Amino acid sequence: MIDRRTFLKGAALAATGSVLGQAGRRSPLAGTDKLPYVISLAEWSLHRSLFGGRVRHDDFPQIAREQYGIEAVELVNQFFKDKARDSDYLSDFKRRADGFGVKILLIMVDGEGELGHPDTNQRLQAVDNHFKWIEAAKQLQCHSIRVNAATLGQGTFEEQRDRAADGLRRLSEQAARHGLNVLVENHGGLSSNGAWLAAVIKQVGLRNCGTLPDFGNFRIRDGEDYDRYRGVAELMPFARAVSAKSHDFDEHGRELHTDYERMMKIVLEAGYRGYVGIEYEGSRLAEPDGIRATKALLEKVRARLTDGAA
């Protein structure tokens, strides 16, 4: 477990405001001066192939580059869960990615405990469990790890906010020591309530604790969905990354559940200039086709917004 003294050291570093990450909302991206955003690829887009053994995690950067022409990726810890502390493996993975000219932006971290757990000891244990991924992200030269603000749904709106903010603050203090951001995705439960998650981030109050708005994850519980456009607008002031979730497309290539043009206007009007990650999660199209359809749609919307035709 990380002790209180270490937490306080991290807090002091974060308080200096020196931790901004490599992909801040308004930070220009080298070589992309004429583009309002750049397209990246989230590894979850290939989750069926990865779980089924048809694709290897080690080959993901090569696949992104050679099959989809994408030069930046977001990893998912589930696909290399036992390698977080394997320095040789991480170094080799980074060399392979570099060899294909692919930048590793962040690691999406799941399954390491609830950062807003009602029990303090379990909350601290969850913070400790995440720390190895901070170190792995540092070695891979990521700008962030993506985490969840799960609270098990216990307590009032305010009590759950306070617990999630406590866990995230502790973790963000540690990430600050490594120059990394901690990003929270709307990912079910109260975290899919944009106003609640925005309040959590405000309460944390550290510049390296932000959000990763996802276009599609606004199911709070069965039968209760949060408005996705309102939610993204509420989360964008804290965004260091954006996830373009997609499922199904019509005959014109438009996503059936999200108006991408409307959504990307919200993203850009918030001042965000950075990577927008494809996260195809549909089942009607094969994963490669879903990725290509999402990429084509993002490119089409980007061209309209760039030309001022939207």
FIPABA-372986 format. One record per residue (C-alpha): residue in three letters; x, y, z. Coordinates in nm, 3 decimals. Layout:
% residues N
<rec><aa>Ala</aa><x>X</x><y>Y</y><z>Z</z></rec>
...
This chain:
% residues 310
<rec><aa>Met</aa><x>0.000</x><y>0.000</y><z>0.000</z></rec>
<rec><aa>Ile</aa><x>0.114</x><y>0.356</y><z>-0.071</z></rec>
<rec><aa>Asp</aa><x>0.170</x><y>0.544</y><z>0.253</z></rec>
<rec><aa>Arg</aa><x>0.043</x><y>0.890</y><z>0.349</z></rec>
<rec><aa>Arg</aa><x>0.385</x><y>1.053</y><z>0.316</z></rec>
<rec><aa>Thr</aa><x>0.411</x><y>0.940</y><z>-0.045</z></rec>
<rec><aa>Phe</aa><x>0.061</x><y>1.072</y><z>-0.114</z></rec>
<rec><aa>Leu</aa><x>0.155</x><y>1.412</y><z>0.026</z></rec>
<rec><aa>Lys</aa><x>0.467</x><y>1.431</y><z>-0.186</z></rec>
<rec><aa>Gly</aa><x>0.256</x><y>1.359</y><z>-0.492</z></rec>
<rec><aa>Ala</aa><x>0.005</x><y>1.623</y><z>-0.392</z></rec>
<rec><aa>Ala</aa><x>0.277</x><y>1.885</y><z>-0.366</z></rec>
<rec><aa>Leu</aa><x>0.393</x><y>1.807</y><z>-0.718</z></rec>
<rec><aa>Ala</aa><x>0.041</x><y>1.817</y><z>-0.859</z></rec>
<rec><aa>Ala</aa><x>-0.030</x><y>2.147</y><z>-0.686</z></rec>
<rec><aa>Thr</aa><x>0.247</x><y>2.316</y><z>-0.881</z></rec>
<rec><aa>Gly</aa><x>0.037</x><y>2.285</y><z>-1.194</z></rec>
<rec><aa>Ser</aa><x>0.331</x><y>2.138</y><z>-1.381</z></rec>
<rec><aa>Val</aa><x>0.145</x><y>1.826</y><z>-1.491</z></rec>
<rec><aa>Leu</aa><x>-0.049</x><y>1.903</y><z>-1.806</z></rec>
<rec><aa>Gly</aa><x>0.000</x><y>1.584</y><z>-2.007</z></rec>
<rec><aa>Gln</aa><x>0.106</x><y>1.555</y><z>-2.369</z></rec>
<rec><aa>Ala</aa><x>-0.242</x><y>1.584</y><z>-2.518</z></rec>
<rec><aa>Gly</aa><x>-0.410</x><y>1.872</y><z>-2.341</z></rec>
<rec><aa>Arg</aa><x>-0.734</x><y>2.016</y><z>-2.473</z></rec>
<rec><aa>Arg</aa><x>-0.573</x><y>2.311</y><z>-2.647</z></rec>
<rec><aa>Ser</aa><x>-0.222</x><y>2.180</y><z>-2.705</z></rec>
<rec><aa>Pro</aa><x>-0.118</x><y>2.187</y><z>-3.072</z></rec>
<rec><aa>Leu</aa><x>-0.010</x><y>1.858</y><z>-3.224</z></rec>
<rec><aa>Ala</aa><x>0.307</x><y>1.850</y><z>-3.429</z></rec>
<rec><aa>Gly</aa><x>0.238</x><y>1.820</y><z>-3.800</z></rec>
<rec><aa>Thr</aa><x>-0.140</x><y>1.861</y><z>-3.764</z></rec>
<rec><aa>Asp</aa><x>-0.177</x><y>2.239</y><z>-3.770</z></rec>
<rec><aa>Lys</aa><x>-0.452</x><y>2.222</y><z>-4.032</z></rec>
<rec><aa>Leu</aa><x>-0.654</x><y>1.947</y><z>-3.863</z></rec>
<rec><aa>Pro</aa><x>-0.901</x><y>2.012</y><z>-3.581</z></rec>
<rec><aa>Tyr</aa><x>-0.842</x><y>1.661</y><z>-3.448</z></rec>
<rec><aa>Val</aa><x>-0.635</x><y>1.352</y><z>-3.522</z></rec>
<rec><aa>Ile</aa><x>-0.774</x><y>0.998</y><z>-3.534</z></rec>
<rec><aa>Ser</aa><x>-0.635</x><y>0.725</y><z>-3.309</z></rec>
<rec><aa>Leu</aa><x>-0.745</x><y>0.365</y><z>-3.248</z></rec>
<rec><aa>Ala</aa><x>-0.857</x><y>0.212</y><z>-2.920</z></rec>
<rec><aa>Glu</aa><x>-0.755</x><y>-0.150</y><z>-2.876</z></rec>
<rec><aa>Trp</aa><x>-1.106</x><y>-0.237</y><z>-2.757</z></rec>
<rec><aa>Ser</aa><x>-1.217</x><y>-0.205</y><z>-3.119</z></rec>
<rec><aa>Leu</aa><x>-1.059</x><y>-0.549</y><z>-3.171</z></rec>
<rec><aa>His</aa><x>-1.171</x><y>-0.704</y><z>-2.842</z></rec>
<rec><aa>Arg</aa><x>-1.352</x><y>-1.000</y><z>-3.000</z></rec>
<rec><aa>Ser</aa><x>-1.050</x><y>-1.087</y><z>-3.211</z></rec>
<rec><aa>Leu</aa><x>-0.814</x><y>-1.043</y><z>-2.916</z></rec>
<rec><aa>Phe</aa><x>-1.021</x><y>-1.252</y><z>-2.676</z></rec>
<rec><aa>Gly</aa><x>-1.069</x><y>-1.512</y><z>-2.949</z></rec>
<rec><aa>Gly</aa><x>-0.696</x><y>-1.540</y><z>-3.016</z></rec>
<rec><aa>Arg</aa><x>-0.724</x><y>-1.425</y><z>-3.378</z></rec>
<rec><aa>Val</aa><x>-0.521</x><y>-1.112</y><z>-3.303</z></rec>
<rec><aa>Arg</aa><x>-0.226</x><y>-1.074</y><z>-3.065</z></rec>
<rec><aa>His</aa><x>-0.188</x><y>-0.773</y><z>-2.840</z></rec>
<rec><aa>Asp</aa><x>0.178</x><y>-0.753</y><z>-2.937</z></rec>
<rec><aa>Asp</aa><x>0.079</x><y>-0.694</y><z>-3.300</z></rec>
<rec><aa>Phe</aa><x>-0.173</x><y>-0.417</y><z>-3.230</z></rec>
<rec><aa>Pro</aa><x>0.053</x><y>-0.119</y><z>-3.321</z></rec>
<rec><aa>Gln</aa><x>0.148</x><y>-0.287</y><z>-3.649</z></rec>
<rec><aa>Ile</aa><x>-0.217</x><y>-0.360</y><z>-3.725</z></rec>
<rec><aa>Ala</aa><x>-0.317</x><y>-0.001</y><z>-3.652</z></rec>
<rec><aa>Arg</aa><x>-0.051</x><y>0.133</y><z>-3.886</z></rec>
<rec><aa>Glu</aa><x>-0.056</x><y>-0.115</y><z>-4.172</z></rec>
<rec><aa>Gln</aa><x>-0.424</x><y>-0.210</y><z>-4.188</z></rec>
<rec><aa>Tyr</aa><x>-0.587</x><y>0.120</y><z>-4.094</z></rec>
<rec><aa>Gly</aa><x>-0.324</x><y>0.389</y><z>-4.155</z></rec>
<rec><aa>Ile</aa><x>-0.348</x><y>0.505</y><z>-3.792</z></rec>
<rec><aa>Glu</aa><x>-0.039</x><y>0.630</y><z>-3.609</z></rec>
<rec><aa>Ala</aa><x>-0.159</x><y>0.651</y><z>-3.247</z></rec>
<rec><aa>Val</aa><x>-0.326</x><y>0.394</y><z>-3.021</z></rec>
<rec><aa>Glu</aa><x>-0.492</x><y>0.352</y><z>-2.683</z></rec>
<rec><aa>Leu</aa><x>-0.413</x><y>0.021</y><z>-2.513</z></rec>
<rec><aa>Val</aa><x>-0.643</x><y>-0.186</y><z>-2.288</z></rec>
<rec><aa>Asn</aa><x>-0.483</x><y>-0.347</y><z>-1.984</z></rec>
<rec><aa>Gln</aa><x>-0.699</x><y>-0.659</y><z>-2.012</z></rec>
<rec><aa>Phe</aa><x>-0.491</x><y>-0.774</y><z>-2.308</z></rec>
<rec><aa>Phe</aa><x>-0.157</x><y>-0.764</y><z>-2.123</z></rec>
<rec><aa>Lys</aa><x>-0.275</x><y>-0.791</y><z>-1.764</z></rec>
<rec><aa>Asp</aa><x>0.024</x><y>-0.996</y><z>-1.646</z></rec>
<rec><aa>Lys</aa><x>0.283</x><y>-0.765</y><z>-1.806</z></rec>
<rec><aa>Ala</aa><x>0.236</x><y>-0.444</y><z>-1.605</z></rec>
<rec><aa>Arg</aa><x>0.560</x><y>-0.499</y><z>-1.414</z></rec>
<rec><aa>Asp</aa><x>0.751</x><y>-0.678</y><z>-1.691</z></rec>
<rec><aa>Ser</aa><x>0.998</x><y>-0.406</y><z>-1.787</z></rec>
<rec><aa>Asp</aa><x>1.159</x><y>-0.611</y><z>-2.064</z></rec>
<rec><aa>Tyr</aa><x>0.825</x><y>-0.684</y><z>-2.223</z></rec>
<rec><aa>Leu</aa><x>0.716</x><y>-0.321</y><z>-2.207</z></rec>
<rec><aa>Ser</aa><x>1.045</x><y>-0.201</y><z>-2.354</z></rec>
<rec><aa>Asp</aa><x>1.015</x><y>-0.448</y><z>-2.640</z></rec>
<rec><aa>Phe</aa><x>0.653</x><y>-0.348</y><z>-2.704</z></rec>
<rec><aa>Lys</aa><x>0.754</x><y>0.018</y><z>-2.715</z></rec>
<rec><aa>Arg</aa><x>1.038</x><y>-0.057</y><z>-2.958</z></rec>
<rec><aa>Arg</aa><x>0.797</x><y>-0.244</y><z>-3.184</z></rec>
<rec><aa>Ala</aa><x>0.549</x><y>0.043</y><z>-3.178</z></rec>
<rec><aa>Asp</aa><x>0.825</x><y>0.292</y><z>-3.251</z></rec>
<rec><aa>Gly</aa><x>0.939</x><y>0.077</y><z>-3.540</z></rec>
<rec><aa>Phe</aa><x>0.599</x><y>0.116</y><z>-3.703</z></rec>
<rec><aa>Gly</aa><x>0.584</x><y>0.486</y><z>-3.623</z></rec>
<rec><aa>Val</aa><x>0.298</x><y>0.440</y><z>-3.376</z></rec>
<rec><aa>Lys</aa><x>0.255</x><y>0.652</y><z>-3.062</z></rec>
<rec><aa>Ile</aa><x>0.104</x><y>0.490</y><z>-2.752</z></rec>
<rec><aa>Leu</aa><x>-0.127</x><y>0.751</y><z>-2.600</z></rec>
<rec><aa>Leu</aa><x>-0.269</x><y>0.585</y><z>-2.290</z></rec>
<rec><aa>Ile</aa><x>-0.366</x><y>0.263</y><z>-2.114</z></rec>
<rec><aa>Met</aa><x>-0.732</x><y>0.195</y><z>-2.036</z></rec>
<rec><aa>Val</aa><x>-0.730</x><y>0.027</y><z>-1.695</z></rec>
<rec><aa>Asp</aa><x>-1.011</x><y>-0.201</y><z>-1.574</z></rec>
<rec><aa>Gly</aa><x>-1.042</x><y>-0.471</y><z>-1.310</z></rec>
<rec><aa>Glu</aa><x>-0.816</x><y>-0.317</y><z>-1.046</z></rec>
<rec><aa>Gly</aa><x>-1.074</x><y>-0.236</y><z>-0.779</z></rec>
<rec><aa>Glu</aa><x>-1.319</x><y>0.044</y><z>-0.711</z></rec>
<rec><aa>Leu</aa><x>-1.162</x><y>0.386</y><z>-0.664</z></rec>
<rec><aa>Gly</aa><x>-1.484</x><y>0.503</y><z>-0.500</z></rec>
<rec><aa>His</aa><x>-1.536</x><y>0.196</y><z>-0.282</z></rec>
<rec><aa>Pro</aa><x>-1.740</x><y>0.262</y><z>0.036</z></rec>
<rec><aa>Asp</aa><x>-1.477</x><y>0.085</y><z>0.247</z></rec>
<rec><aa>Thr</aa><x>-1.169</x><y>0.304</y><z>0.293</z></rec>
<rec><aa>Asn</aa><x>-0.925</x><y>0.014</y><z>0.305</z></rec>
<rec><aa>Gln</aa><x>-1.058</x><y>-0.132</y><z>-0.017</z></rec>
<rec><aa>Arg</aa><x>-1.050</x><y>0.211</y><z>-0.178</z></rec>
<rec><aa>Leu</aa><x>-0.683</x><y>0.249</y><z>-0.081</z></rec>
<rec><aa>Gln</aa><x>-0.612</x><y>-0.099</y><z>-0.211</z></rec>
<rec><aa>Ala</aa><x>-0.769</x><y>-0.005</y><z>-0.545</z></rec>
<rec><aa>Val</aa><x>-0.542</x><y>0.301</y><z>-0.563</z></rec>
<rec><aa>Asp</aa><x>-0.244</x><y>0.079</y><z>-0.492</z></rec>
<rec><aa>Asn</aa><x>-0.356</x><y>-0.172</y><z>-0.757</z></rec>
<rec><aa>His</aa><x>-0.362</x><y>0.101</y><z>-1.021</z></rec>
<rec><aa>Phe</aa><x>-0.015</x><y>0.227</y><z>-0.944</z></rec>
<rec><aa>Lys</aa><x>0.161</x><y>-0.043</y><z>-1.148</z></rec>
<rec><aa>Trp</aa><x>-0.023</x><y>0.084</y><z>-1.454</z></rec>
<rec><aa>Ile</aa><x>0.107</x><y>0.433</y><z>-1.394</z></rec>
<rec><aa>Glu</aa><x>0.458</x><y>0.291</y><z>-1.401</z></rec>
<rec><aa>Ala</aa><x>0.380</x><y>0.088</y><z>-1.714</z></rec>
<rec><aa>Ala</aa><x>0.231</x><y>0.395</y><z>-1.885</z></rec>
<rec><aa>Lys</aa><x>0.542</x><y>0.591</y><z>-1.797</z></rec>
<rec><aa>Gln</aa><x>0.765</x><y>0.328</y><z>-1.955</z></rec>
<rec><aa>Leu</aa><x>0.549</x><y>0.324</y><z>-2.269</z></rec>
<rec><aa>Gln</aa><x>0.567</x><y>0.707</y><z>-2.280</z></rec>
<rec><aa>Cys</aa><x>0.191</x><y>0.750</y><z>-2.255</z></rec>
<rec><aa>His</aa><x>0.036</x><y>1.076</y><z>-2.143</z></rec>
<rec><aa>Ser</aa><x>-0.235</x><y>0.913</y><z>-1.926</z></rec>
<rec><aa>Ile</aa><x>-0.406</x><y>0.613</y><z>-1.780</z></rec>
<rec><aa>Arg</aa><x>-0.782</x><y>0.585</y><z>-1.812</z></rec>
<rec><aa>Val</aa><x>-0.966</x><y>0.464</y><z>-1.501</z></rec>
<rec><aa>Asn</aa><x>-1.322</x><y>0.423</y><z>-1.373</z></rec>
<rec><aa>Ala</aa><x>-1.498</x><y>0.611</y><z>-1.095</z></rec>
<rec><aa>Ala</aa><x>-1.700</x><y>0.315</y><z>-0.969</z></rec>
<rec><aa>Thr</aa><x>-1.869</x><y>0.351</y><z>-0.628</z></rec>
<rec><aa>Leu</aa><x>-2.078</x><y>0.030</y><z>-0.618</z></rec>
<rec><aa>Gly</aa><x>-2.386</x><y>0.253</y><z>-0.618</z></rec>
<rec><aa>Gln</aa><x>-2.387</x><y>0.282</y><z>-0.240</z></rec>
<rec><aa>Gly</aa><x>-2.474</x><y>0.608</y><z>-0.069</z></rec>
<rec><aa>Thr</aa><x>-2.619</x><y>0.939</y><z>-0.176</z></rec>
<rec><aa>Phe</aa><x>-2.515</x><y>1.134</y><z>-0.485</z></rec>
<rec><aa>Glu</aa><x>-2.285</x><y>1.345</y><z>-0.266</z></rec>
<rec><aa>Glu</aa><x>-2.140</x><y>1.054</y><z>-0.069</z></rec>
<rec><aa>Gln</aa><x>-2.050</x><y>0.869</y><z>-0.387</z></rec>
<rec><aa>Arg</aa><x>-1.900</x><y>1.188</y><z>-0.529</z></rec>
<rec><aa>Asp</aa><x>-1.683</x><y>1.235</y><z>-0.220</z></rec>
<rec><aa>Arg</aa><x>-1.554</x><y>0.877</y><z>-0.222</z></rec>
<rec><aa>Ala</aa><x>-1.474</x><y>0.878</y><z>-0.593</z></rec>
<rec><aa>Ala</aa><x>-1.295</x><y>1.212</y><z>-0.557</z></rec>
<rec><aa>Asp</aa><x>-1.092</x><y>1.076</y><z>-0.267</z></rec>
<rec><aa>Gly</aa><x>-0.968</x><y>0.773</y><z>-0.461</z></rec>
<rec><aa>Leu</aa><x>-0.899</x><y>0.972</y><z>-0.774</z></rec>
<rec><aa>Arg</aa><x>-0.713</x><y>1.242</y><z>-0.585</z></rec>
<rec><aa>Arg</aa><x>-0.485</x><y>0.986</y><z>-0.423</z></rec>
<rec><aa>Leu</aa><x>-0.416</x><y>0.817</y><z>-0.754</z></rec>
<rec><aa>Ser</aa><x>-0.364</x><y>1.147</y><z>-0.937</z></rec>
<rec><aa>Glu</aa><x>-0.113</x><y>1.257</y><z>-0.674</z></rec>
<rec><aa>Gln</aa><x>0.090</x><y>0.950</y><z>-0.755</z></rec>
<rec><aa>Ala</aa><x>0.055</x><y>0.998</y><z>-1.130</z></rec>
<rec><aa>Ala</aa><x>0.182</x><y>1.354</y><z>-1.092</z></rec>
<rec><aa>Arg</aa><x>0.514</x><y>1.219</y><z>-0.971</z></rec>
<rec><aa>His</aa><x>0.554</x><y>1.051</y><z>-1.309</z></rec>
<rec><aa>Gly</aa><x>0.421</x><y>1.336</y><z>-1.522</z></rec>
<rec><aa>Leu</aa><x>0.104</x><y>1.148</y><z>-1.609</z></rec>
<rec><aa>Asn</aa><x>-0.266</x><y>1.225</y><z>-1.619</z></rec>
<rec><aa>Val</aa><x>-0.546</x><y>1.018</y><z>-1.467</z></rec>
<rec><aa>Leu</aa><x>-0.851</x><y>1.029</y><z>-1.693</z></rec>
<rec><aa>Val</aa><x>-1.197</x><y>0.910</y><z>-1.596</z></rec>
<rec><aa>Glu</aa><x>-1.435</x><y>0.772</y><z>-1.856</z></rec>
<rec><aa>Asn</aa><x>-1.812</x><y>0.775</y><z>-1.830</z></rec>
<rec><aa>His</aa><x>-1.848</x><y>0.401</y><z>-1.787</z></rec>
<rec><aa>Gly</aa><x>-2.176</x><y>0.307</y><z>-1.624</z></rec>
<rec><aa>Gly</aa><x>-2.343</x><y>0.385</y><z>-1.293</z></rec>
<rec><aa>Leu</aa><x>-2.318</x><y>0.742</y><z>-1.172</z></rec>
<rec><aa>Ser</aa><x>-2.009</x><y>0.795</y><z>-1.387</z></rec>
<rec><aa>Ser</aa><x>-2.248</x><y>0.802</y><z>-1.683</z></rec>
<rec><aa>Asn</aa><x>-2.416</x><y>1.105</y><z>-1.528</z></rec>
<rec><aa>Gly</aa><x>-2.216</x><y>1.389</y><z>-1.682</z></rec>
<rec><aa>Ala</aa><x>-2.301</x><y>1.637</y><z>-1.408</z></rec>
<rec><aa>Trp</aa><x>-2.194</x><y>1.394</y><z>-1.135</z></rec>
<rec><aa>Leu</aa><x>-1.863</x><y>1.307</y><z>-1.299</z></rec>
<rec><aa>Ala</aa><x>-1.788</x><y>1.673</y><z>-1.368</z></rec>
<rec><aa>Ala</aa><x>-1.852</x><y>1.744</y><z>-0.999</z></rec>
<rec><aa>Val</aa><x>-1.611</x><y>1.465</y><z>-0.903</z></rec>
<rec><aa>Ile</aa><x>-1.333</x><y>1.608</y><z>-1.119</z></rec>
<rec><aa>Lys</aa><x>-1.391</x><y>1.956</y><z>-0.981</z></rec>
<rec><aa>Gln</aa><x>-1.370</x><y>1.821</y><z>-0.628</z></rec>
<rec><aa>Val</aa><x>-1.041</x><y>1.642</y><z>-0.701</z></rec>
<rec><aa>Gly</aa><x>-0.906</x><y>1.979</y><z>-0.806</z></rec>
<rec><aa>Leu</aa><x>-0.581</x><y>1.858</y><z>-0.964</z></rec>
<rec><aa>Arg</aa><x>-0.480</x><y>1.960</y><z>-1.314</z></rec>
<rec><aa>Asn</aa><x>-0.369</x><y>1.610</y><z>-1.405</z></rec>
<rec><aa>Cys</aa><x>-0.706</x><y>1.457</y><z>-1.318</z></rec>
<rec><aa>Gly</aa><x>-0.939</x><y>1.488</y><z>-1.616</z></rec>
<rec><aa>Thr</aa><x>-1.190</x><y>1.304</y><z>-1.828</z></rec>
<rec><aa>Leu</aa><x>-1.210</x><y>1.082</y><z>-2.132</z></rec>
<rec><aa>Pro</aa><x>-1.561</x><y>1.145</y><z>-2.267</z></rec>
<rec><aa>Asp</aa><x>-1.706</x><y>0.845</y><z>-2.450</z></rec>
<rec><aa>Phe</aa><x>-1.984</x><y>0.910</y><z>-2.702</z></rec>
<rec><aa>Gly</aa><x>-2.179</x><y>0.599</y><z>-2.609</z></rec>
<rec><aa>Asn</aa><x>-2.136</x><y>0.505</y><z>-2.244</z></rec>
<rec><aa>Phe</aa><x>-2.432</x><y>0.690</y><z>-2.094</z></rec>
<rec><aa>Arg</aa><x>-2.634</x><y>0.399</y><z>-1.954</z></rec>
<rec><aa>Ile</aa><x>-2.667</x><y>0.468</y><z>-1.581</z></rec>
<rec><aa>Arg</aa><x>-2.874</x><y>0.157</y><z>-1.518</z></rec>
<rec><aa>Asp</aa><x>-3.125</x><y>-0.055</y><z>-1.709</z></rec>
<rec><aa>Gly</aa><x>-3.396</x><y>0.176</y><z>-1.830</z></rec>
<rec><aa>Glu</aa><x>-3.209</x><y>0.497</y><z>-1.744</z></rec>
<rec><aa>Asp</aa><x>-2.987</x><y>0.671</y><z>-1.997</z></rec>
<rec><aa>Tyr</aa><x>-2.822</x><y>1.012</y><z>-1.968</z></rec>
<rec><aa>Asp</aa><x>-2.837</x><y>1.243</y><z>-2.268</z></rec>
<rec><aa>Arg</aa><x>-2.510</x><y>1.177</y><z>-2.452</z></rec>
<rec><aa>Tyr</aa><x>-2.475</x><y>1.525</y><z>-2.600</z></rec>
<rec><aa>Arg</aa><x>-2.533</x><y>1.694</y><z>-2.267</z></rec>
<rec><aa>Gly</aa><x>-2.297</x><y>1.449</y><z>-2.097</z></rec>
<rec><aa>Val</aa><x>-2.011</x><y>1.505</y><z>-2.342</z></rec>
<rec><aa>Ala</aa><x>-2.059</x><y>1.882</y><z>-2.316</z></rec>
<rec><aa>Glu</aa><x>-2.035</x><y>1.858</y><z>-1.936</z></rec>
<rec><aa>Leu</aa><x>-1.718</x><y>1.646</y><z>-1.950</z></rec>
<rec><aa>Met</aa><x>-1.529</x><y>1.826</y><z>-2.226</z></rec>
<rec><aa>Pro</aa><x>-1.391</x><y>2.109</y><z>-2.006</z></rec>
<rec><aa>Phe</aa><x>-1.175</x><y>1.843</y><z>-1.835</z></rec>
<rec><aa>Ala</aa><x>-1.097</x><y>1.623</y><z>-2.137</z></rec>
<rec><aa>Arg</aa><x>-0.748</x><y>1.503</y><z>-2.226</z></rec>
<rec><aa>Ala</aa><x>-0.877</x><y>1.238</y><z>-2.469</z></rec>
<rec><aa>Val</aa><x>-1.201</x><y>1.154</y><z>-2.650</z></rec>
<rec><aa>Ser</aa><x>-1.352</x><y>0.817</y><z>-2.739</z></rec>
<rec><aa>Ala</aa><x>-1.562</x><y>0.799</y><z>-3.056</z></rec>
<rec><aa>Lys</aa><x>-1.780</x><y>0.499</y><z>-2.969</z></rec>
<rec><aa>Ser</aa><x>-1.959</x><y>0.340</y><z>-3.264</z></rec>
<rec><aa>His</aa><x>-2.194</x><y>0.046</y><z>-3.311</z></rec>
<rec><aa>Asp</aa><x>-2.401</x><y>0.052</y><z>-3.630</z></rec>
<rec><aa>Phe</aa><x>-2.413</x><y>0.254</y><z>-3.952</z></rec>
<rec><aa>Asp</aa><x>-2.674</x><y>0.338</y><z>-4.213</z></rec>
<rec><aa>Glu</aa><x>-2.631</x><y>0.313</y><z>-4.591</z></rec>
<rec><aa>His</aa><x>-2.476</x><y>0.662</y><z>-4.594</z></rec>
<rec><aa>Gly</aa><x>-2.210</x><y>0.573</y><z>-4.338</z></rec>
<rec><aa>Arg</aa><x>-2.373</x><y>0.763</y><z>-4.052</z></rec>
<rec><aa>Glu</aa><x>-2.362</x><y>0.614</y><z>-3.702</z></rec>
<rec><aa>Leu</aa><x>-2.714</x><y>0.517</y><z>-3.598</z></rec>
<rec><aa>His</aa><x>-2.690</x><y>0.609</y><z>-3.230</z></rec>
<rec><aa>Thr</aa><x>-2.471</x><y>0.922</y><z>-3.234</z></rec>
<rec><aa>Asp</aa><x>-2.484</x><y>1.224</y><z>-3.460</z></rec>
<rec><aa>Tyr</aa><x>-2.108</x><y>1.251</y><z>-3.512</z></rec>
<rec><aa>Glu</aa><x>-2.122</x><y>1.594</y><z>-3.665</z></rec>
<rec><aa>Arg</aa><x>-2.319</x><y>1.733</y><z>-3.371</z></rec>
<rec><aa>Met</aa><x>-2.093</x><y>1.554</y><z>-3.125</z></rec>
<rec><aa>Met</aa><x>-1.769</x><y>1.671</y><z>-3.282</z></rec>
<rec><aa>Lys</aa><x>-1.894</x><y>2.028</y><z>-3.282</z></rec>
<rec><aa>Ile</aa><x>-1.941</x><y>1.995</y><z>-2.906</z></rec>
<rec><aa>Val</aa><x>-1.588</x><y>1.856</y><z>-2.873</z></rec>
<rec><aa>Leu</aa><x>-1.426</x><y>2.132</y><z>-3.078</z></rec>
<rec><aa>Glu</aa><x>-1.632</x><y>2.415</y><z>-2.932</z></rec>
<rec><aa>Ala</aa><x>-1.493</x><y>2.314</y><z>-2.593</z></rec>
<rec><aa>Gly</aa><x>-1.147</x><y>2.403</y><z>-2.727</z></rec>
<rec><aa>Tyr</aa><x>-1.026</x><y>2.045</y><z>-2.759</z></rec>
<rec><aa>Arg</aa><x>-0.747</x><y>1.988</y><z>-3.010</z></rec>
<rec><aa>Gly</aa><x>-0.609</x><y>1.638</y><z>-2.986</z></rec>
<rec><aa>Tyr</aa><x>-0.669</x><y>1.272</y><z>-3.060</z></rec>
<rec><aa>Val</aa><x>-1.015</x><y>1.122</y><z>-3.107</z></rec>
<rec><aa>Gly</aa><x>-1.001</x><y>0.747</y><z>-3.061</z></rec>
<rec><aa>Ile</aa><x>-1.205</x><y>0.502</y><z>-3.268</z></rec>
<rec><aa>Glu</aa><x>-1.378</x><y>0.255</y><z>-3.037</z></rec>
<rec><aa>Tyr</aa><x>-1.593</x><y>0.026</y><z>-3.249</z></rec>
<rec><aa>Glu</aa><x>-1.813</x><y>-0.196</y><z>-3.033</z></rec>
<rec><aa>Gly</aa><x>-2.076</x><y>-0.317</y><z>-3.278</z></rec>
<rec><aa>Ser</aa><x>-2.157</x><y>-0.670</y><z>-3.388</z></rec>
<rec><aa>Arg</aa><x>-2.326</x><y>-0.628</y><z>-3.726</z></rec>
<rec><aa>Leu</aa><x>-2.002</x><y>-0.541</y><z>-3.900</z></rec>
<rec><aa>Ala</aa><x>-1.682</x><y>-0.737</y><z>-3.861</z></rec>
<rec><aa>Glu</aa><x>-1.435</x><y>-0.548</y><z>-3.644</z></rec>
<rec><aa>Pro</aa><x>-1.209</x><y>-0.439</y><z>-3.934</z></rec>
<rec><aa>Asp</aa><x>-1.512</x><y>-0.309</y><z>-4.125</z></rec>
<rec><aa>Gly</aa><x>-1.646</x><y>-0.130</y><z>-3.818</z></rec>
<rec><aa>Ile</aa><x>-1.311</x><y>0.039</y><z>-3.760</z></rec>
<rec><aa>Arg</aa><x>-1.291</x><y>0.151</y><z>-4.123</z></rec>
<rec><aa>Ala</aa><x>-1.649</x><y>0.280</y><z>-4.116</z></rec>
<rec><aa>Thr</aa><x>-1.581</x><y>0.482</y><z>-3.802</z></rec>
<rec><aa>Lys</aa><x>-1.258</x><y>0.622</y><z>-3.945</z></rec>
<rec><aa>Ala</aa><x>-1.432</x><y>0.721</y><z>-4.268</z></rec>
<rec><aa>Leu</aa><x>-1.707</x><y>0.896</y><z>-4.074</z></rec>
<rec><aa>Leu</aa><x>-1.461</x><y>1.087</y><z>-3.855</z></rec>
<rec><aa>Glu</aa><x>-1.267</x><y>1.192</y><z>-4.164</z></rec>
<rec><aa>Lys</aa><x>-1.584</x><y>1.305</y><z>-4.341</z></rec>
<rec><aa>Val</aa><x>-1.697</x><y>1.509</y><z>-4.040</z></rec>
<rec><aa>Arg</aa><x>-1.348</x><y>1.656</y><z>-4.000</z></rec>
<rec><aa>Ala</aa><x>-1.344</x><y>1.768</y><z>-4.363</z></rec>
<rec><aa>Arg</aa><x>-1.681</x><y>1.938</y><z>-4.323</z></rec>
<rec><aa>Leu</aa><x>-1.578</x><y>2.115</y><z>-4.006</z></rec>
<rec><aa>Thr</aa><x>-1.243</x><y>2.219</y><z>-4.153</z></rec>
<rec><aa>Asp</aa><x>-1.404</x><y>2.358</y><z>-4.466</z></rec>
<rec><aa>Gly</aa><x>-1.668</x><y>2.540</y><z>-4.264</z></rec>
<rec><aa>Ala</aa><x>-1.943</x><y>2.357</y><z>-4.446</z></rec>
<rec><aa>Ala</aa><x>-2.099</x><y>2.209</y><z>-4.132</z></rec>
